[in-house]
Amino acid sequence: MHLPSLNQKYKQMKKIEHIGIAVKDLEAANATYKAILGSEHYKTERVESEGVSTAFFKIGESKIELLAATNAESPIAKFIQKRGEGIHHIAFSVDDIEAEIKRLQEEGFRLINTEPKRGADNKLVAFMHPKSAHGVLVELCQEASTQSSGKERK
């Protein structure tokens, strides 16, 4: 993998958008994180394409996303079976997800998704393979309403 010198390209990642945490029981995890963070989750959402139910907590400018499998074949179910509950991914906010996917591919990073797809919380998302990021699953997130190409994603 080619690692460039630090330059303007690194301004593509705006902030940590959220940290995804895989859980077995979303209701129990919601109660736990309510006690930890001192506030309720602000939304729940089911993402059928990924086989997950999610709950989001706001903390400062970032979020915590709890993810529970809705079926035994979902990536979250497989993750929990292999590794147990815990941090699943870290998500970074980007302005132009398609440009960022292209940039990362050009830099030699391995991506799981070479095209953005719809995710939870009105986001377009793409994942970088953990082998490209020292064992961390990295998610790129862009607000669906700010997509640069105007193409509808499913």
HELIX and SHEET records of a PDB file:
HELIX    1   1 GLN A    8  GLN A   12  5                                   5    
HELIX    2   2 LEU A   26  LEU A   37  1                                  12    
HELIX    3   3 GLU A   48  GLU A   50  5                                   3    
HELIX    4   4 PRO A   75  ARG A   83  1                                   9    
HELIX    5   5 ILE A   97  GLU A  106  1                                  10    
HELIX    6   6 PRO A  130  SER A  132  5                                   3    
HELIX    7   7 ALA A  144  THR A  146  5                                   3    
SHEET    1   A 8 LYS A  43  VAL A  47  0                                        
SHEET    2   A 8 VAL A  52  ILE A  59 -1                                        
SHEET    3   A 8 SER A  62  ALA A  69 -1                                        
SHEET    4   A 8 MET A  13  VAL A  23  1                                        
SHEET    5   A 8 GLY A  86  VAL A  94 -1                                        
SHEET    6   A 8 VAL A 138  GLU A 143  1                                        
SHEET    7   A 8 LYS A 123  MET A 128 -1                                        
SHEET    8   A 8 LYS A 117  ARG A 118 -1                                        
END                                                                             
